[in-house]
Amino acid sequence: MAEEEKKFDRGTQLSIFVSDRMEDIGALVFALAIAIGILIVVGK
């Protein structure tokens, strides 16, 4: 009996992004924006 390979389960299908790559890039941009914001506020 051959077992079917299962795709990796992301855990949720609730995502505004069409792919995992776009989600990762969006998270990096968001984190960068937060870091720059903190740098500006603290750097005063």
PyMOL Python script that loads the backbone (N, CA, C, O; Angstrom):
from pymol import cmd

cmd.read_pdbstr("""\
ATOM      1  N   MET A   1       0.845  -1.191   0.000  1.00  0.00           N
ATOM      2  CA  MET A   1       0.000   0.000   0.000  1.00  0.00           C
ATOM      3  C   MET A   1       0.883   1.245   0.000  1.00  0.00           C
ATOM      4  O   MET A   1       1.730   1.412   0.877  1.00  0.00           O
ATOM      5  N   ALA A   2       0.686   2.093  -0.960  1.00  0.00           N
ATOM      6  CA  ALA A   2       1.468   3.330  -1.053  1.00  0.00           C
ATOM      7  C   ALA A   2       0.778   4.427  -0.254  1.00  0.00           C
ATOM      8  O   ALA A   2      -0.426   4.649  -0.377  1.00  0.00           O
ATOM      9  N   GLU A   3       1.562   5.096   0.556  1.00  0.00           N
ATOM     10  CA  GLU A   3       1.007   6.202   1.349  1.00  0.00           C
ATOM     11  C   GLU A   3       1.140   7.497   0.567  1.00  0.00           C
ATOM     12  O   GLU A   3       2.182   7.771  -0.029  1.00  0.00           O
ATOM     13  N   GLU A   4       0.088   8.283   0.572  1.00  0.00           N
ATOM     14  CA  GLU A   4       0.135   9.573  -0.100  1.00  0.00           C
ATOM     15  C   GLU A   4       0.902  10.571   0.757  1.00  0.00           C
ATOM     16  O   GLU A   4       0.723  10.632   1.974  1.00  0.00           O
ATOM     17  N   GLU A   5       1.755  11.350   0.104  1.00  0.00           N
ATOM     18  CA  GLU A   5       2.486  12.381   0.843  1.00  0.00           C
ATOM     19  C   GLU A   5       1.560  13.554   1.107  1.00  0.00           C
ATOM     20  O   GLU A   5       0.866  14.036   0.212  1.00  0.00           O
ATOM     21  N   LYS A   6       1.566  13.998   2.346  1.00  0.00           N
ATOM     22  CA  LYS A   6       0.714  15.125   2.715  1.00  0.00           C
ATOM     23  C   LYS A   6       1.512  16.417   2.615  1.00  0.00           C
ATOM     24  O   LYS A   6       2.695  16.462   2.952  1.00  0.00           O
ATOM     25  N   LYS A   7       0.847  17.457   2.149  1.00  0.00           N
ATOM     26  CA  LYS A   7       1.486  18.766   2.123  1.00  0.00           C
ATOM     27  C   LYS A   7       1.652  19.266   3.556  1.00  0.00           C
ATOM     28  O   LYS A   7       0.926  18.857   4.462  1.00  0.00           O
ATOM     29  N   PHE A   8       2.607  20.145   3.735  1.00  0.00           N
ATOM     30  CA  PHE A   8       2.827  20.748   5.047  1.00  0.00           C
ATOM     31  C   PHE A   8       1.598  21.538   5.469  1.00  0.00           C
ATOM     32  O   PHE A   8       1.096  22.366   4.709  1.00  0.00           O
ATOM     33  N   ASP A   9       1.119  21.285   6.667  1.00  0.00           N
ATOM     34  CA  ASP A   9      -0.064  21.973   7.167  1.00  0.00           C
ATOM     35  C   ASP A   9       0.357  23.296   7.802  1.00  0.00           C
ATOM     36  O   ASP A   9       1.116  23.313   8.772  1.00  0.00           O
ATOM     37  N   ARG A  10      -0.134  24.390   7.257  1.00  0.00           N
ATOM     38  CA  ARG A  10       0.222  25.716   7.775  1.00  0.00           C
ATOM     39  C   ARG A  10      -0.452  25.985   9.110  1.00  0.00           C
ATOM     40  O   ARG A  10      -0.034  26.888   9.835  1.00  0.00           O
ATOM     41  N   GLY A  11      -1.466  25.237   9.445  1.00  0.00           N
ATOM     42  CA  GLY A  11      -2.161  25.452  10.703  1.00  0.00           C
ATOM     43  C   GLY A  11      -3.403  26.291  10.528  1.00  0.00           C
ATOM     44  O   GLY A  11      -4.367  26.132  11.276  1.00  0.00           O
ATOM     45  N   THR A  12      -3.400  27.174   9.566  1.00  0.00           N
ATOM     46  CA  THR A  12      -4.571  28.005   9.309  1.00  0.00           C
ATOM     47  C   THR A  12      -4.597  28.416   7.847  1.00  0.00           C
ATOM     48  O   THR A  12      -3.553  28.564   7.212  1.00  0.00           O
ATOM     49  N   GLN A  13      -5.773  28.595   7.333  1.00  0.00           N
ATOM     50  CA  GLN A  13      -5.927  29.082   5.968  1.00  0.00           C
ATOM     51  C   GLN A  13      -6.328  30.553   5.968  1.00  0.00           C
ATOM     52  O   GLN A  13      -6.556  31.134   4.908  1.00  0.00           O
ATOM     53  N   LEU A  14      -6.414  31.155   7.150  1.00  0.00           N
ATOM     54  CA  LEU A  14      -6.801  32.558   7.255  1.00  0.00           C
ATOM     55  C   LEU A  14      -5.577  33.437   7.055  1.00  0.00           C
ATOM     56  O   LEU A  14      -4.840  33.713   8.002  1.00  0.00           O
ATOM     57  N   SER A  15      -5.363  33.873   5.829  1.00  0.00           N
ATOM     58  CA  SER A  15      -4.216  34.708   5.521  1.00  0.00           C
ATOM     59  C   SER A  15      -4.601  35.692   4.430  1.00  0.00           C
ATOM     60  O   SER A  15      -5.320  35.343   3.493  1.00  0.00           O
ATOM     61  N   ILE A  16      -4.116  36.935   4.557  1.00  0.00           N
ATOM     62  CA  ILE A  16      -4.409  37.933   3.525  1.00  0.00           C
ATOM     63  C   ILE A  16      -3.401  37.836   2.394  1.00  0.00           C
ATOM     64  O   ILE A  16      -3.541  38.513   1.376  1.00  0.00           O
ATOM     65  N   PHE A  17      -2.384  36.996   2.566  1.00  0.00           N
ATOM     66  CA  PHE A  17      -1.348  36.862   1.555  1.00  0.00           C
ATOM     67  C   PHE A  17      -1.604  35.630   0.706  1.00  0.00           C
ATOM     68  O   PHE A  17      -2.173  34.645   1.177  1.00  0.00           O
ATOM     69  N   VAL A  18      -1.177  35.693  -0.563  1.00  0.00           N
ATOM     70  CA  VAL A  18      -1.422  34.581  -1.476  1.00  0.00           C
ATOM     71  C   VAL A  18      -0.372  33.484  -1.341  1.00  0.00           C
ATOM     72  O   VAL A  18      -0.606  32.352  -1.765  1.00  0.00           O
ATOM     73  N   SER A  19       0.777  33.800  -0.760  1.00  0.00           N
ATOM     74  CA  SER A  19       1.818  32.787  -0.624  1.00  0.00           C
ATOM     75  C   SER A  19       2.595  33.001   0.668  1.00  0.00           C
ATOM     76  O   SER A  19       2.569  34.080   1.260  1.00  0.00           O
ATOM     77  N   ASP A  20       3.280  31.956   1.088  1.00  0.00           N
ATOM     78  CA  ASP A  20       4.099  32.051   2.302  1.00  0.00           C
ATOM     79  C   ASP A  20       5.229  33.055   2.121  1.00  0.00           C
ATOM     80  O   ASP A  20       5.598  33.752   3.067  1.00  0.00           O
ATOM     81  N   ARG A  21       5.786  33.136   0.902  1.00  0.00           N
ATOM     82  CA  ARG A  21       6.886  34.073   0.645  1.00  0.00           C
ATOM     83  C   ARG A  21       6.431  35.507   0.852  1.00  0.00           C
ATOM     84  O   ARG A  21       7.135  36.302   1.474  1.00  0.00           O
ATOM     85  N   MET A  22       5.243  35.843   0.327  1.00  0.00           N
ATOM     86  CA  MET A  22       4.721  37.202   0.489  1.00  0.00           C
ATOM     87  C   MET A  22       4.424  37.500   1.957  1.00  0.00           C
ATOM     88  O   MET A  22       4.617  38.623   2.423  1.00  0.00           O
ATOM     89  N   GLU A  23       3.957  36.491   2.676  1.00  0.00           N
ATOM     90  CA  GLU A  23       3.685  36.674   4.103  1.00  0.00           C
ATOM     91  C   GLU A  23       4.981  36.963   4.862  1.00  0.00           C
ATOM     92  O   GLU A  23       5.014  37.828   5.738  1.00  0.00           O
ATOM     93  N   ASP A  24       6.039  36.241   4.525  1.00  0.00           N
ATOM     94  CA  ASP A  24       7.339  36.461   5.173  1.00  0.00           C
ATOM     95  C   ASP A  24       7.882  37.853   4.870  1.00  0.00           C
ATOM     96  O   ASP A  24       8.385  38.534   5.763  1.00  0.00           O
ATOM     97  N   ILE A  25       7.781  38.273   3.615  1.00  0.00           N
ATOM     98  CA  ILE A  25       8.266  39.601   3.230  1.00  0.00           C
ATOM     99  C   ILE A  25       7.450  40.688   3.933  1.00  0.00           C
ATOM    100  O   ILE A  25       8.005  41.681   4.402  1.00  0.00           O
ATOM    101  N   GLY A  26       6.143  40.495   4.003  1.00  0.00           N
ATOM    102  CA  GLY A  26       5.285  41.459   4.693  1.00  0.00           C
ATOM    103  C   GLY A  26       5.638  41.572   6.167  1.00  0.00           C
ATOM    104  O   GLY A  26       5.646  42.669   6.727  1.00  0.00           O
ATOM    105  N   ALA A  27       5.929  40.446   6.791  1.00  0.00           N
ATOM    106  CA  ALA A  27       6.301  40.458   8.206  1.00  0.00           C
ATOM    107  C   ALA A  27       7.636  41.174   8.408  1.00  0.00           C
ATOM    108  O   ALA A  27       7.804  41.908   9.382  1.00  0.00           O
ATOM    109  N   LEU A  28       8.581  40.965   7.497  1.00  0.00           N
ATOM    110  CA  LEU A  28       9.872  41.642   7.605  1.00  0.00           C
ATOM    111  C   LEU A  28       9.726  43.156   7.440  1.00  0.00           C
ATOM    112  O   LEU A  28      10.341  43.928   8.175  1.00  0.00           O
ATOM    113  N   VAL A  29       8.916  43.570   6.478  1.00  0.00           N
ATOM    114  CA  VAL A  29       8.688  45.002   6.264  1.00  0.00           C
ATOM    115  C   VAL A  29       8.010  45.620   7.487  1.00  0.00           C
ATOM    116  O   VAL A  29       8.371  46.716   7.916  1.00  0.00           O
ATOM    117  N   PHE A  30       7.032  44.917   8.042  1.00  0.00           N
ATOM    118  CA  PHE A  30       6.327  45.405   9.223  1.00  0.00           C
ATOM    119  C   PHE A  30       7.283  45.538  10.415  1.00  0.00           C
ATOM    120  O   PHE A  30       7.240  46.531  11.142  1.00  0.00           O
ATOM    121  N   ALA A  31       8.138  44.539  10.608  1.00  0.00           N
ATOM    122  CA  ALA A  31       9.107  44.588  11.702  1.00  0.00           C
ATOM    123  C   ALA A  31      10.109  45.719  11.497  1.00  0.00           C
ATOM    124  O   ALA A  31      10.498  46.389  12.453  1.00  0.00           O
ATOM    125  N   LEU A  32      10.525  45.929  10.251  1.00  0.00           N
ATOM    126  CA  LEU A  32      11.454  47.026   9.954  1.00  0.00           C
ATOM    127  C   LEU A  32      10.816  48.377  10.248  1.00  0.00           C
ATOM    128  O   LEU A  32      11.467  49.275  10.782  1.00  0.00           O
ATOM    129  N   ALA A  33       9.532  48.521   9.895  1.00  0.00           N
ATOM    130  CA  ALA A  33       8.824  49.775  10.155  1.00  0.00           C
ATOM    131  C   ALA A  33       8.727  50.041  11.654  1.00  0.00           C
ATOM    132  O   ALA A  33       8.900  51.177  12.096  1.00  0.00           O
ATOM    133  N   ILE A  34       8.454  49.004  12.435  1.00  0.00           N
ATOM    134  CA  ILE A  34       8.389  49.149  13.892  1.00  0.00           C
ATOM    135  C   ILE A  34       9.750  49.557  14.441  1.00  0.00           C
ATOM    136  O   ILE A  34       9.842  50.454  15.279  1.00  0.00           O
ATOM    137  N   ALA A  35      10.815  48.895  13.965  1.00  0.00           N
ATOM    138  CA  ALA A  35      12.171  49.201  14.445  1.00  0.00           C
ATOM    139  C   ALA A  35      12.548  50.635  14.126  1.00  0.00           C
ATOM    140  O   ALA A  35      13.120  51.322  14.972  1.00  0.00           O
ATOM    141  N   ILE A  36      12.240  51.103  12.921  1.00  0.00           N
ATOM    142  CA  ILE A  36      12.557  52.485  12.542  1.00  0.00           C
ATOM    143  C   ILE A  36      11.742  53.459  13.385  1.00  0.00           C
ATOM    144  O   ILE A  36      12.259  54.487  13.824  1.00  0.00           O
ATOM    145  N   GLY A  37      10.483  53.143  13.610  1.00  0.00           N
ATOM    146  CA  GLY A  37       9.640  53.997  14.456  1.00  0.00           C
ATOM    147  C   GLY A  37      10.172  54.127  15.865  1.00  0.00           C
ATOM    148  O   GLY A  37      10.189  55.220  16.431  1.00  0.00           O
ATOM    149  N   ILE A  38      10.605  53.015  16.432  1.00  0.00           N
ATOM    150  CA  ILE A  38      11.168  53.042  17.787  1.00  0.00           C
ATOM    151  C   ILE A  38      12.475  53.839  17.788  1.00  0.00           C
ATOM    152  O   ILE A  38      12.729  54.615  18.709  1.00  0.00           O
ATOM    153  N   LEU A  39      13.290  53.650  16.771  1.00  0.00           N
ATOM    154  CA  LEU A  39      14.551  54.375  16.670  1.00  0.00           C
ATOM    155  C   LEU A  39      14.319  55.887  16.611  1.00  0.00           C
ATOM    156  O   LEU A  39      15.060  56.651  17.231  1.00  0.00           O
ATOM    157  N   ILE A  40      13.312  56.313  15.882  1.00  0.00           N
ATOM    158  CA  ILE A  40      13.000  57.740  15.766  1.00  0.00           C
ATOM    159  C   ILE A  40      12.486  58.294  17.099  1.00  0.00           C
ATOM    160  O   ILE A  40      12.893  59.375  17.526  1.00  0.00           O
ATOM    161  N   VAL A  41      11.591  57.547  17.750  1.00  0.00           N
ATOM    162  CA  VAL A  41      11.014  58.016  19.023  1.00  0.00           C
ATOM    163  C   VAL A  41      12.066  58.053  20.125  1.00  0.00           C
ATOM    164  O   VAL A  41      12.145  59.029  20.870  1.00  0.00           O
ATOM    165  N   VAL A  42      12.861  57.019  20.234  1.00  0.00           N
ATOM    166  CA  VAL A  42      13.860  56.946  21.293  1.00  0.00           C
ATOM    167  C   VAL A  42      15.064  57.848  21.000  1.00  0.00           C
ATOM    168  O   VAL A  42      15.738  58.323  21.915  1.00  0.00           O
ATOM    169  N   GLY A  43      15.318  58.073  19.715  1.00  0.00           N
ATOM    170  CA  GLY A  43      16.489  58.859  19.332  1.00  0.00           C
ATOM    171  C   GLY A  43      16.332  60.356  19.517  1.00  0.00           C
ATOM    172  O   GLY A  43      17.284  61.104  19.293  1.00  0.00           O
ATOM    173  N   LYS A  44      15.147  60.814  19.922  1.00  0.00           N
ATOM    174  CA  LYS A  44      14.940  62.262  20.102  1.00  0.00           C
ATOM    175  C   LYS A  44      15.758  62.818  21.246  1.00  0.00           C
ATOM    176  O   LYS A  44      15.696  64.015  21.526  1.00  0.00           O
TER     177      LYS A  44
END
""", "prot")
cmd.dss("prot")
cmd.show_as("cartoon", "prot")
cmd.util.cbc("prot")
cmd.orient("prot")
